[in-house]
Amino acid sequence: MGNDDQRDHSDAARLNQIGVINRREIEARVLEPILEAMVQEFGDRARVEGVAAETIIELARKQGNELAEELGGRSLHHFRESMKYWIQDNALEIEVLEHTEEAFDFNVVRCRYAEMYRELGMADKGALLSCNRDFALIQGFDPDTELTRTQTIMEGAPFCDFRYRKKSKPSTEQGEPGE
């Protein structure tokens, strides 16, 4: 492993020690004034936030891959183990509904991330800066797992519904016509 690889893994481990909620607050406090300045400069909020969303999504995909490498695997068991980073500092309260090799379902019943964005006066940016990452993170962690989520606390729902499923493998067997 080269020095860049070692630095990347130690950087990820160091950032995980800080705690994700602390990272998100620091990021929000820096990004919000930058995004607002860019909107003022370019006059197009949708475009500025679109570029930010694309960048955040790509970062999340990369972080998902790094997370899988750090945890030594890409299974749903490994992914559940990664939850320790998101719930650290009581950032999330979750209720696990199902955990198998093929599915990992849970509800977030309290989200301090949403609370933090509201306290910062950035409730409208929380989905962009945090929730926006979830689908890309699992794509980077394991491209054979997909997330379905229909609601979030950040957007006003009473809970967030996370449903992870292993994708079905396409059948390689072809039946004879008429079978």
CNS distance restraints for C-alpha pairs under 8 A (distance, minus, plus):
assign (resid   1 and name CA) (resid   5 and name CA) 6.09 0.50 0.50
assign (resid   1 and name CA) (resid   6 and name CA) 6.73 0.50 0.50
assign (resid   2 and name CA) (resid   6 and name CA) 6.36 0.50 0.50
assign (resid   3 and name CA) (resid   7 and name CA) 6.04 0.50 0.50
assign (resid   4 and name CA) (resid   8 and name CA) 6.08 0.50 0.50
assign (resid   5 and name CA) (resid   9 and name CA) 6.30 0.50 0.50
assign (resid   6 and name CA) (resid  10 and name CA) 6.14 0.50 0.50
assign (resid   7 and name CA) (resid  11 and name CA) 5.87 0.50 0.50
assign (resid   8 and name CA) (resid  12 and name CA) 6.20 0.50 0.50
assign (resid   9 and name CA) (resid  13 and name CA) 6.19 0.50 0.50
assign (resid   9 and name CA) (resid  66 and name CA) 7.31 0.50 0.50
assign (resid   9 and name CA) (resid  70 and name CA) 6.98 0.50 0.50
assign (resid  10 and name CA) (resid  14 and name CA) 6.02 0.50 0.50
assign (resid  11 and name CA) (resid  15 and name CA) 6.09 0.50 0.50
assign (resid  12 and name CA) (resid  16 and name CA) 6.14 0.50 0.50
assign (resid  12 and name CA) (resid  66 and name CA) 7.54 0.50 0.50
assign (resid  12 and name CA) (resid  67 and name CA) 7.87 0.50 0.50
assign (resid  13 and name CA) (resid  17 and name CA) 6.40 0.50 0.50
assign (resid  13 and name CA) (resid  70 and name CA) 7.95 0.50 0.50
assign (resid  14 and name CA) (resid  18 and name CA) 6.76 0.50 0.50
assign (resid  15 and name CA) (resid  19 and name CA) 6.88 0.50 0.50
assign (resid  15 and name CA) (resid  20 and name CA) 7.79 0.50 0.50
assign (resid  15 and name CA) (resid  23 and name CA) 7.63 0.50 0.50
assign (resid  16 and name CA) (resid  20 and name CA) 6.55 0.50 0.50
assign (resid  16 and name CA) (resid  85 and name CA) 6.23 0.50 0.50
assign (resid  18 and name CA) (resid  22 and name CA) 6.49 0.50 0.50
assign (resid  18 and name CA) (resid  23 and name CA) 6.87 0.50 0.50
assign (resid  19 and name CA) (resid  23 and name CA) 6.36 0.50 0.50
assign (resid  19 and name CA) (resid  85 and name CA) 6.16 0.50 0.50
assign (resid  19 and name CA) (resid  86 and name CA) 7.29 0.50 0.50
assign (resid  19 and name CA) (resid  88 and name CA) 6.10 0.50 0.50
assign (resid  19 and name CA) (resid  89 and name CA) 7.19 0.50 0.50
assign (resid  20 and name CA) (resid  24 and name CA) 6.08 0.50 0.50
assign (resid  20 and name CA) (resid  85 and name CA) 6.18 0.50 0.50
assign (resid  20 and name CA) (resid  86 and name CA) 5.70 0.50 0.50
assign (resid  20 and name CA) (resid  88 and name CA) 7.43 0.50 0.50
assign (resid  21 and name CA) (resid  25 and name CA) 6.27 0.50 0.50
assign (resid  21 and name CA) (resid  86 and name CA) 7.16 0.50 0.50
assign (resid  21 and name CA) (resid  88 and name CA) 7.88 0.50 0.50
assign (resid  21 and name CA) (resid  89 and name CA) 7.76 0.50 0.50
assign (resid  21 and name CA) (resid  91 and name CA) 6.24 0.50 0.50
assign (resid  21 and name CA) (resid 112 and name CA) 7.82 0.50 0.50
assign (resid  21 and name CA) (resid 113 and name CA) 6.35 0.50 0.50
assign (resid  22 and name CA) (resid  26 and name CA) 6.30 0.50 0.50
assign (resid  23 and name CA) (resid  27 and name CA) 6.06 0.50 0.50
assign (resid  24 and name CA) (resid  28 and name CA) 5.92 0.50 0.50
assign (resid  24 and name CA) (resid 113 and name CA) 7.85 0.50 0.50
assign (resid  24 and name CA) (resid 129 and name CA) 7.74 0.50 0.50
assign (resid  24 and name CA) (resid 130 and name CA) 7.32 0.50 0.50
assign (resid  25 and name CA) (resid  29 and name CA) 6.14 0.50 0.50
assign (resid  25 and name CA) (resid 116 and name CA) 7.33 0.50 0.50
assign (resid  25 and name CA) (resid 117 and name CA) 7.84 0.50 0.50
assign (resid  26 and name CA) (resid  30 and name CA) 6.41 0.50 0.50
assign (resid  27 and name CA) (resid  31 and name CA) 5.82 0.50 0.50
assign (resid  28 and name CA) (resid  32 and name CA) 5.66 0.50 0.50
assign (resid  28 and name CA) (resid 129 and name CA) 7.21 0.50 0.50
assign (resid  29 and name CA) (resid  33 and name CA) 7.30 0.50 0.50
assign (resid  30 and name CA) (resid  34 and name CA) 6.70 0.50 0.50
assign (resid  31 and name CA) (resid  35 and name CA) 5.92 0.50 0.50
assign (resid  32 and name CA) (resid  36 and name CA) 6.17 0.50 0.50
assign (resid  33 and name CA) (resid  37 and name CA) 6.02 0.50 0.50
assign (resid  34 and name CA) (resid  38 and name CA) 6.17 0.50 0.50
assign (resid  35 and name CA) (resid  39 and name CA) 6.20 0.50 0.50
assign (resid  35 and name CA) (resid  48 and name CA) 6.93 0.50 0.50
assign (resid  35 and name CA) (resid  49 and name CA) 7.34 0.50 0.50
assign (resid  36 and name CA) (resid  40 and name CA) 6.24 0.50 0.50
assign (resid  37 and name CA) (resid  41 and name CA) 6.10 0.50 0.50
assign (resid  38 and name CA) (resid  42 and name CA) 5.86 0.50 0.50
assign (resid  38 and name CA) (resid  43 and name CA) 7.68 0.50 0.50
assign (resid  38 and name CA) (resid  48 and name CA) 6.75 0.50 0.50
assign (resid  39 and name CA) (resid  43 and name CA) 4.97 0.50 0.50
assign (resid  39 and name CA) (resid  44 and name CA) 5.62 0.50 0.50
assign (resid  39 and name CA) (resid  45 and name CA) 5.16 0.50 0.50
assign (resid  39 and name CA) (resid  48 and name CA) 6.30 0.50 0.50
assign (resid  40 and name CA) (resid  44 and name CA) 7.97 0.50 0.50
assign (resid  42 and name CA) (resid  48 and name CA) 7.95 0.50 0.50
assign (resid  44 and name CA) (resid  48 and name CA) 6.27 0.50 0.50
assign (resid  45 and name CA) (resid  49 and name CA) 5.96 0.50 0.50
assign (resid  46 and name CA) (resid  50 and name CA) 5.85 0.50 0.50
assign (resid  47 and name CA) (resid  51 and name CA) 6.21 0.50 0.50
assign (resid  48 and name CA) (resid  52 and name CA) 6.28 0.50 0.50
assign (resid  49 and name CA) (resid  53 and name CA) 5.96 0.50 0.50
assign (resid  49 and name CA) (resid 128 and name CA) 7.83 0.50 0.50
assign (resid  50 and name CA) (resid  54 and name CA) 6.21 0.50 0.50
assign (resid  51 and name CA) (resid  55 and name CA) 6.21 0.50 0.50
assign (resid  52 and name CA) (resid  56 and name CA) 6.09 0.50 0.50
assign (resid  53 and name CA) (resid  57 and name CA) 6.02 0.50 0.50
assign (resid  53 and name CA) (resid 128 and name CA) 6.20 0.50 0.50
assign (resid  53 and name CA) (resid 129 and name CA) 7.59 0.50 0.50
assign (resid  53 and name CA) (resid 132 and name CA) 7.19 0.50 0.50
assign (resid  54 and name CA) (resid  58 and name CA) 6.22 0.50 0.50
assign (resid  55 and name CA) (resid  59 and name CA) 6.21 0.50 0.50
assign (resid  56 and name CA) (resid  60 and name CA) 6.11 0.50 0.50
assign (resid  56 and name CA) (resid 129 and name CA) 7.23 0.50 0.50
assign (resid  56 and name CA) (resid 132 and name CA) 7.59 0.50 0.50
assign (resid  56 and name CA) (resid 133 and name CA) 6.68 0.50 0.50
assign (resid  57 and name CA) (resid  61 and name CA) 6.24 0.50 0.50
assign (resid  57 and name CA) (resid 132 and name CA) 6.80 0.50 0.50
assign (resid  57 and name CA) (resid 133 and name CA) 5.47 0.50 0.50
assign (resid  57 and name CA) (resid 136 and name CA) 5.69 0.50 0.50
assign (resid  57 and name CA) (resid 137 and name CA) 7.81 0.50 0.50
assign (resid  58 and name CA) (resid  62 and name CA) 6.33 0.50 0.50
assign (resid  58 and name CA) (resid 136 and name CA) 7.17 0.50 0.50
assign (resid  59 and name CA) (resid  63 and name CA) 6.06 0.50 0.50
assign (resid  60 and name CA) (resid  64 and name CA) 6.00 0.50 0.50
assign (resid  60 and name CA) (resid 133 and name CA) 5.41 0.50 0.50
assign (resid  60 and name CA) (resid 134 and name CA) 7.57 0.50 0.50
assign (resid  60 and name CA) (resid 136 and name CA) 5.61 0.50 0.50
assign (resid  60 and name CA) (resid 137 and name CA) 4.80 0.50 0.50
assign (resid  60 and name CA) (resid 140 and name CA) 7.41 0.50 0.50
assign (resid  61 and name CA) (resid  65 and name CA) 6.51 0.50 0.50
assign (resid  61 and name CA) (resid 133 and name CA) 7.88 0.50 0.50
assign (resid  61 and name CA) (resid 136 and name CA) 4.71 0.50 0.50
assign (resid  61 and name CA) (resid 137 and name CA) 4.66 0.50 0.50
assign (resid  61 and name CA) (resid 138 and name CA) 7.20 0.50 0.50
assign (resid  61 and name CA) (resid 139 and name CA) 6.10 0.50 0.50
assign (resid  61 and name CA) (resid 140 and name CA) 4.23 0.50 0.50
assign (resid  61 and name CA) (resid 141 and name CA) 7.30 0.50 0.50
assign (resid  62 and name CA) (resid  66 and name CA) 6.32 0.50 0.50
assign (resid  62 and name CA) (resid 137 and name CA) 7.49 0.50 0.50
assign (resid  62 and name CA) (resid 140 and name CA) 5.86 0.50 0.50
assign (resid  63 and name CA) (resid  67 and name CA) 5.94 0.50 0.50
assign (resid  63 and name CA) (resid 137 and name CA) 6.61 0.50 0.50
assign (resid  63 and name CA) (resid 140 and name CA) 7.00 0.50 0.50
assign (resid  63 and name CA) (resid 141 and name CA) 7.82 0.50 0.50
assign (resid  64 and name CA) (resid  68 and name CA) 6.30 0.50 0.50
assign (resid  64 and name CA) (resid 136 and name CA) 7.57 0.50 0.50
assign (resid  64 and name CA) (resid 137 and name CA) 4.48 0.50 0.50
assign (resid  64 and name CA) (resid 138 and name CA) 6.08 0.50 0.50
assign (resid  64 and name CA) (resid 139 and name CA) 7.13 0.50 0.50
assign (resid  64 and name CA) (resid 140 and name CA) 4.38 0.50 0.50
assign (resid  64 and name CA) (resid 141 and name CA) 4.14 0.50 0.50
assign (resid  64 and name CA) (resid 142 and name CA) 7.84 0.50 0.50
assign (resid  65 and name CA) (resid  69 and name CA) 6.38 0.50 0.50
assign (resid  65 and name CA) (resid 137 and name CA) 7.75 0.50 0.50
assign (resid  65 and name CA) (resid 140 and name CA) 4.50 0.50 0.50
assign (resid  65 and name CA) (resid 141 and name CA) 4.52 0.50 0.50
assign (resid  65 and name CA) (resid 142 and name CA) 7.48 0.50 0.50
assign (resid  66 and name CA) (resid  70 and name CA) 6.11 0.50 0.50
assign (resid  66 and name CA) (resid 141 and name CA) 7.53 0.50 0.50
assign (resid  67 and name CA) (resid  71 and name CA) 6.14 0.50 0.50
assign (resid  67 and name CA) (resid  82 and name CA) 7.56 0.50 0.50
assign (resid  67 and name CA) (resid 141 and name CA) 6.67 0.50 0.50
assign (resid  68 and name CA) (resid  72 and name CA) 6.00 0.50 0.50
assign (resid  68 and name CA) (resid  73 and name CA) 5.37 0.50 0.50
assign (resid  68 and name CA) (resid  74 and name CA) 5.38 0.50 0.50
assign (resid  68 and name CA) (resid  78 and name CA) 7.38 0.50 0.50
assign (resid  68 and name CA) (resid  79 and name CA) 7.57 0.50 0.50
assign (resid  68 and name CA) (resid 141 and name CA) 5.33 0.50 0.50
assign (resid  68 and name CA) (resid 142 and name CA) 7.76 0.50 0.50
assign (resid  69 and name CA) (resid  73 and name CA) 6.35 0.50 0.50
assign (resid  69 and name CA) (resid  74 and name CA) 7.95 0.50 0.50
assign (resid  71 and name CA) (resid  78 and name CA) 6.40 0.50 0.50
assign (resid  71 and name CA) (resid  81 and name CA) 7.97 0.50 0.50
assign (resid  71 and name CA) (resid  82 and name CA) 7.55 0.50 0.50
assign (resid  72 and name CA) (resid  78 and name CA) 7.67 0.50 0.50
assign (resid  73 and name CA) (resid  78 and name CA) 5.98 0.50 0.50
assign (resid  74 and name CA) (resid  78 and name CA) 5.96 0.50 0.50
assign (resid  74 and name CA) (resid  79 and name CA) 6.78 0.50 0.50
assign (resid  74 and name CA) (resid 141 and name CA) 6.13 0.50 0.50
assign (resid  74 and name CA) (resid 142 and name CA) 5.51 0.50 0.50
assign (resid  75 and name CA) (resid  79 and name CA) 6.28 0.50 0.50
assign (resid  75 and name CA) (resid 101 and name CA) 7.22 0.50 0.50
assign (resid  75 and name CA) (resid 142 and name CA) 7.48 0.50 0.50
assign (resid  76 and name CA) (resid  80 and name CA) 6.00 0.50 0.50
assign (resid  76 and name CA) (resid  99 and name CA) 7.93 0.50 0.50
assign (resid  76 and name CA) (resid 100 and name CA) 7.47 0.50 0.50
assign (resid  76 and name CA) (resid 101 and name CA) 6.07 0.50 0.50
assign (resid  76 and name CA) (resid 102 and name CA) 7.25 0.50 0.50
assign (resid  76 and name CA) (resid 103 and name CA) 7.14 0.50 0.50
assign (resid  76 and name CA) (resid 104 and name CA) 6.62 0.50 0.50
assign (resid  77 and name CA) (resid  81 and name CA) 6.35 0.50 0.50
assign (resid  77 and name CA) (resid  99 and name CA) 7.91 0.50 0.50
assign (resid  77 and name CA) (resid 100 and name CA) 7.73 0.50 0.50
assign (resid  77 and name CA) (resid 101 and name CA) 6.96 0.50 0.50
assign (resid  78 and name CA) (resid  82 and name CA) 6.48 0.50 0.50
assign (resid  79 and name CA) (resid  83 and name CA) 6.91 0.50 0.50
assign (resid  79 and name CA) (resid 141 and name CA) 7.80 0.50 0.50
assign (resid  80 and name CA) (resid 104 and name CA) 7.64 0.50 0.50
assign (resid  82 and name CA) (resid  86 and name CA) 7.67 0.50 0.50
assign (resid  83 and name CA) (resid  87 and name CA) 6.20 0.50 0.50
assign (resid  84 and name CA) (resid  88 and name CA) 5.76 0.50 0.50
assign (resid  86 and name CA) (resid  91 and name CA) 6.52 0.50 0.50
assign (resid  86 and name CA) (resid  92 and name CA) 6.76 0.50 0.50
assign (resid  87 and name CA) (resid  91 and name CA) 4.85 0.50 0.50
assign (resid  87 and name CA) (resid  92 and name CA) 4.71 0.50 0.50
assign (resid  87 and name CA) (resid  93 and name CA) 6.94 0.50 0.50
assign (resid  88 and name CA) (resid  92 and name CA) 7.70 0.50 0.50
assign (resid  90 and name CA) (resid 112 and name CA) 7.62 0.50 0.50
assign (resid  91 and name CA) (resid 111 and name CA) 6.22 0.50 0.50
assign (resid  91 and name CA) (resid 112 and name CA) 4.93 0.50 0.50
assign (resid  91 and name CA) (resid 113 and name CA) 6.55 0.50 0.50
assign (resid  92 and name CA) (resid 108 and name CA) 6.55 0.50 0.50
assign (resid  92 and name CA) (resid 109 and name CA) 7.58 0.50 0.50
assign (resid  92 and name CA) (resid 110 and name CA) 5.62 0.50 0.50
assign (resid  92 and name CA) (resid 111 and name CA) 4.86 0.50 0.50
assign (resid  92 and name CA) (resid 112 and name CA) 6.11 0.50 0.50
assign (resid  92 and name CA) (resid 113 and name CA) 7.74 0.50 0.50
assign (resid  93 and name CA) (resid 108 and name CA) 5.73 0.50 0.50
assign (resid  93 and name CA) (resid 109 and name CA) 5.60 0.50 0.50
assign (resid  93 and name CA) (resid 110 and name CA) 4.97 0.50 0.50
assign (resid  93 and name CA) (resid 111 and name CA) 6.71 0.50 0.50
assign (resid  94 and name CA) (resid 106 and name CA) 6.46 0.50 0.50
assign (resid  94 and name CA) (resid 107 and name CA) 5.51 0.50 0.50
assign (resid  94 and name CA) (resid 108 and name CA) 4.38 0.50 0.50
assign (resid  94 and name CA) (resid 109 and name CA) 5.73 0.50 0.50
assign (resid  94 and name CA) (resid 110 and name CA) 7.23 0.50 0.50
assign (resid  95 and name CA) (resid 106 and name CA) 5.43 0.50 0.50
assign (resid  95 and name CA) (resid 107 and name CA) 5.26 0.50 0.50
assign (resid  95 and name CA) (resid 108 and name CA) 6.50 0.50 0.50
assign (resid  95 and name CA) (resid 109 and name CA) 7.15 0.50 0.50
assign (resid  96 and name CA) (resid 104 and name CA) 7.86 0.50 0.50
assign (resid  96 and name CA) (resid 105 and name CA) 6.11 0.50 0.50
assign (resid  96 and name CA) (resid 106 and name CA) 4.24 0.50 0.50
assign (resid  96 and name CA) (resid 107 and name CA) 6.60 0.50 0.50
assign (resid  97 and name CA) (resid 104 and name CA) 7.70 0.50 0.50
assign (resid  97 and name CA) (resid 105 and name CA) 5.31 0.50 0.50
assign (resid  97 and name CA) (resid 106 and name CA) 5.15 0.50 0.50
assign (resid  97 and name CA) (resid 107 and name CA) 7.49 0.50 0.50
assign (resid  98 and name CA) (resid 103 and name CA) 6.70 0.50 0.50
assign (resid  98 and name CA) (resid 104 and name CA) 5.44 0.50 0.50
assign (resid  98 and name CA) (resid 105 and name CA) 4.99 0.50 0.50
assign (resid  98 and name CA) (resid 106 and name CA) 6.95 0.50 0.50
assign (resid  99 and name CA) (resid 103 and name CA) 5.72 0.50 0.50
assign (resid  99 and name CA) (resid 104 and name CA) 4.46 0.50 0.50
assign (resid  99 and name CA) (resid 105 and name CA) 6.49 0.50 0.50
assign (resid 100 and name CA) (resid 104 and name CA) 6.30 0.50 0.50
assign (resid 102 and name CA) (resid 165 and name CA) 5.76 0.50 0.50
assign (resid 102 and name CA) (resid 166 and name CA) 5.14 0.50 0.50
assign (resid 103 and name CA) (resid 163 and name CA) 7.36 0.50 0.50
assign (resid 103 and name CA) (resid 164 and name CA) 5.55 0.50 0.50
assign (resid 103 and name CA) (resid 165 and name CA) 4.64 0.50 0.50
assign (resid 103 and name CA) (resid 166 and name CA) 6.50 0.50 0.50
assign (resid 104 and name CA) (resid 163 and name CA) 6.16 0.50 0.50
assign (resid 104 and name CA) (resid 164 and name CA) 5.07 0.50 0.50
assign (resid 104 and name CA) (resid 165 and name CA) 6.69 0.50 0.50
assign (resid 105 and name CA) (resid 161 and name CA) 7.71 0.50 0.50
assign (resid 105 and name CA) (resid 162 and name CA) 5.71 0.50 0.50
assign (resid 105 and name CA) (resid 163 and name CA) 4.49 0.50 0.50
assign (resid 105 and name CA) (resid 164 and name CA) 6.02 0.50 0.50
assign (resid 106 and name CA) (resid 161 and name CA) 6.31 0.50 0.50
assign (resid 106 and name CA) (resid 162 and name CA) 5.41 0.50 0.50
assign (resid 106 and name CA) (resid 163 and name CA) 6.64 0.50 0.50
assign (resid 107 and name CA) (resid 159 and name CA) 6.30 0.50 0.50
assign (resid 107 and name CA) (resid 160 and name CA) 5.39 0.50 0.50
assign (resid 107 and name CA) (resid 161 and name CA) 4.69 0.50 0.50
assign (resid 107 and name CA) (resid 162 and name CA) 5.98 0.50 0.50
assign (resid 108 and name CA) (resid 159 and name CA) 5.46 0.50 0.50
assign (resid 108 and name CA) (resid 160 and name CA) 4.93 0.50 0.50
assign (resid 108 and name CA) (resid 161 and name CA) 6.67 0.50 0.50
assign (resid 108 and name CA) (resid 162 and name CA) 7.79 0.50 0.50
assign (resid 109 and name CA) (resid 158 and name CA) 7.14 0.50 0.50
assign (resid 109 and name CA) (resid 159 and name CA) 4.87 0.50 0.50
assign (resid 109 and name CA) (resid 160 and name CA) 6.86 0.50 0.50
assign (resid 110 and name CA) (resid 153 and name CA) 7.77 0.50 0.50
assign (resid 110 and name CA) (resid 159 and name CA) 7.13 0.50 0.50
assign (resid 111 and name CA) (resid 115 and name CA) 6.60 0.50 0.50
assign (resid 111 and name CA) (resid 153 and name CA) 6.87 0.50 0.50
assign (resid 111 and name CA) (resid 154 and name CA) 7.87 0.50 0.50
assign (resid 112 and name CA) (resid 116 and name CA) 5.85 0.50 0.50
assign (resid 113 and name CA) (resid 117 and name CA) 6.30 0.50 0.50
assign (resid 113 and name CA) (resid 126 and name CA) 7.67 0.50 0.50
assign (resid 113 and name CA) (resid 130 and name CA) 7.88 0.50 0.50
assign (resid 113 and name CA) (resid 154 and name CA) 8.00 0.50 0.50
assign (resid 114 and name CA) (resid 118 and name CA) 6.26 0.50 0.50
assign (resid 114 and name CA) (resid 123 and name CA) 7.04 0.50 0.50
assign (resid 114 and name CA) (resid 126 and name CA) 6.48 0.50 0.50
assign (resid 114 and name CA) (resid 153 and name CA) 6.83 0.50 0.50
assign (resid 114 and name CA) (resid 154 and name CA) 5.01 0.50 0.50
assign (resid 115 and name CA) (resid 119 and name CA) 6.15 0.50 0.50
assign (resid 116 and name CA) (resid 120 and name CA) 6.20 0.50 0.50
assign (resid 117 and name CA) (resid 121 and name CA) 6.28 0.50 0.50
assign (resid 117 and name CA) (resid 122 and name CA) 4.86 0.50 0.50
assign (resid 117 and name CA) (resid 123 and name CA) 4.97 0.50 0.50
assign (resid 117 and name CA) (resid 125 and name CA) 7.35 0.50 0.50
assign (resid 117 and name CA) (resid 126 and name CA) 5.76 0.50 0.50
assign (resid 118 and name CA) (resid 122 and name CA) 5.52 0.50 0.50
assign (resid 118 and name CA) (resid 123 and name CA) 4.49 0.50 0.50
assign (resid 119 and name CA) (resid 123 and name CA) 7.97 0.50 0.50
assign (resid 122 and name CA) (resid 126 and name CA) 6.57 0.50 0.50
assign (resid 123 and name CA) (resid 154 and name CA) 7.44 0.50 0.50
assign (resid 125 and name CA) (resid 129 and name CA) 6.07 0.50 0.50
assign (resid 126 and name CA) (resid 130 and name CA) 5.64 0.50 0.50
assign (resid 126 and name CA) (resid 131 and name CA) 6.90 0.50 0.50
assign (resid 126 and name CA) (resid 154 and name CA) 6.54 0.50 0.50
assign (resid 127 and name CA) (resid 131 and name CA) 4.62 0.50 0.50
assign (resid 127 and name CA) (resid 132 and name CA) 5.63 0.50 0.50
assign (resid 127 and name CA) (resid 154 and name CA) 6.36 0.50 0.50
assign (resid 127 and name CA) (resid 155 and name CA) 7.32 0.50 0.50
assign (resid 128 and name CA) (resid 132 and name CA) 5.24 0.50 0.50
assign (resid 129 and name CA) (resid 133 and name CA) 7.55 0.50 0.50
assign (resid 130 and name CA) (resid 134 and name CA) 7.74 0.50 0.50
assign (resid 131 and name CA) (resid 154 and name CA) 7.79 0.50 0.50
assign (resid 132 and name CA) (resid 136 and name CA) 7.98 0.50 0.50
assign (resid 133 and name CA) (resid 137 and name CA) 5.90 0.50 0.50
assign (resid 134 and name CA) (resid 138 and name CA) 6.60 0.50 0.50
assign (resid 135 and name CA) (resid 139 and name CA) 6.47 0.50 0.50
assign (resid 135 and name CA) (resid 146 and name CA) 7.59 0.50 0.50
assign (resid 135 and name CA) (resid 147 and name CA) 6.10 0.50 0.50
assign (resid 136 and name CA) (resid 140 and name CA) 6.26 0.50 0.50
assign (resid 137 and name CA) (resid 141 and name CA) 6.06 0.50 0.50
assign (resid 138 and name CA) (resid 142 and name CA) 5.76 0.50 0.50
assign (resid 138 and name CA) (resid 143 and name CA) 6.99 0.50 0.50
assign (resid 138 and name CA) (resid 145 and name CA) 6.76 0.50 0.50
assign (resid 138 and name CA) (resid 146 and name CA) 6.87 0.50 0.50
assign (resid 138 and name CA) (resid 147 and name CA) 7.22 0.50 0.50
assign (resid 139 and name CA) (resid 143 and name CA) 4.55 0.50 0.50
assign (resid 139 and name CA) (resid 144 and name CA) 7.63 0.50 0.50
assign (resid 139 and name CA) (resid 145 and name CA) 6.99 0.50 0.50
assign (resid 139 and name CA) (resid 146 and name CA) 7.14 0.50 0.50
assign (resid 144 and name CA) (resid 166 and name CA) 5.79 0.50 0.50
assign (resid 144 and name CA) (resid 167 and name CA) 5.37 0.50 0.50
assign (resid 145 and name CA) (resid 164 and name CA) 6.57 0.50 0.50
assign (resid 145 and name CA) (resid 165 and name CA) 5.46 0.50 0.50
assign (resid 145 and name CA) (resid 166 and name CA) 4.32 0.50 0.50
assign (resid 145 and name CA) (resid 167 and name CA) 5.49 0.50 0.50
assign (resid 146 and name CA) (resid 164 and name CA) 5.58 0.50 0.50
assign (resid 146 and name CA) (resid 165 and name CA) 5.44 0.50 0.50
assign (resid 146 and name CA) (resid 166 and name CA) 6.38 0.50 0.50
assign (resid 146 and name CA) (resid 167 and name CA) 6.50 0.50 0.50
assign (resid 147 and name CA) (resid 162 and name CA) 6.85 0.50 0.50
assign (resid 147 and name CA) (resid 163 and name CA) 5.58 0.50 0.50
assign (resid 147 and name CA) (resid 164 and name CA) 4.53 0.50 0.50
assign (resid 147 and name CA) (resid 165 and name CA) 6.57 0.50 0.50
assign (resid 148 and name CA) (resid 161 and name CA) 7.96 0.50 0.50
assign (resid 148 and name CA) (resid 162 and name CA) 6.26 0.50 0.50
assign (resid 148 and name CA) (resid 163 and name CA) 5.12 0.50 0.50
assign (resid 148 and name CA) (resid 164 and name CA) 6.46 0.50 0.50
assign (resid 149 and name CA) (resid 160 and name CA) 7.28 0.50 0.50
assign (resid 149 and name CA) (resid 161 and name CA) 5.38 0.50 0.50
assign (resid 149 and name CA) (resid 162 and name CA) 5.11 0.50 0.50
assign (resid 149 and name CA) (resid 163 and name CA) 6.30 0.50 0.50
assign (resid 150 and name CA) (resid 160 and name CA) 7.66 0.50 0.50
assign (resid 150 and name CA) (resid 161 and name CA) 6.46 0.50 0.50
assign (resid 151 and name CA) (resid 155 and name CA) 7.28 0.50 0.50
assign (resid 151 and name CA) (resid 157 and name CA) 6.03 0.50 0.50
assign (resid 151 and name CA) (resid 159 and name CA) 7.15 0.50 0.50
assign (resid 151 and name CA) (resid 160 and name CA) 5.33 0.50 0.50
assign (resid 151 and name CA) (resid 161 and name CA) 6.18 0.50 0.50
assign (resid 152 and name CA) (resid 156 and name CA) 6.63 0.50 0.50
assign (resid 152 and name CA) (resid 157 and name CA) 5.38 0.50 0.50
assign (resid 152 and name CA) (resid 158 and name CA) 7.56 0.50 0.50
assign (resid 152 and name CA) (resid 159 and name CA) 5.92 0.50 0.50
assign (resid 152 and name CA) (resid 160 and name CA) 4.13 0.50 0.50
assign (resid 152 and name CA) (resid 161 and name CA) 7.04 0.50 0.50
assign (resid 153 and name CA) (resid 157 and name CA) 4.60 0.50 0.50
assign (resid 153 and name CA) (resid 158 and name CA) 5.75 0.50 0.50
assign (resid 153 and name CA) (resid 159 and name CA) 5.22 0.50 0.50
assign (resid 153 and name CA) (resid 160 and name CA) 5.67 0.50 0.50
assign (resid 175 and name CA) (resid 179 and name CA) 6.41 0.50 0.50
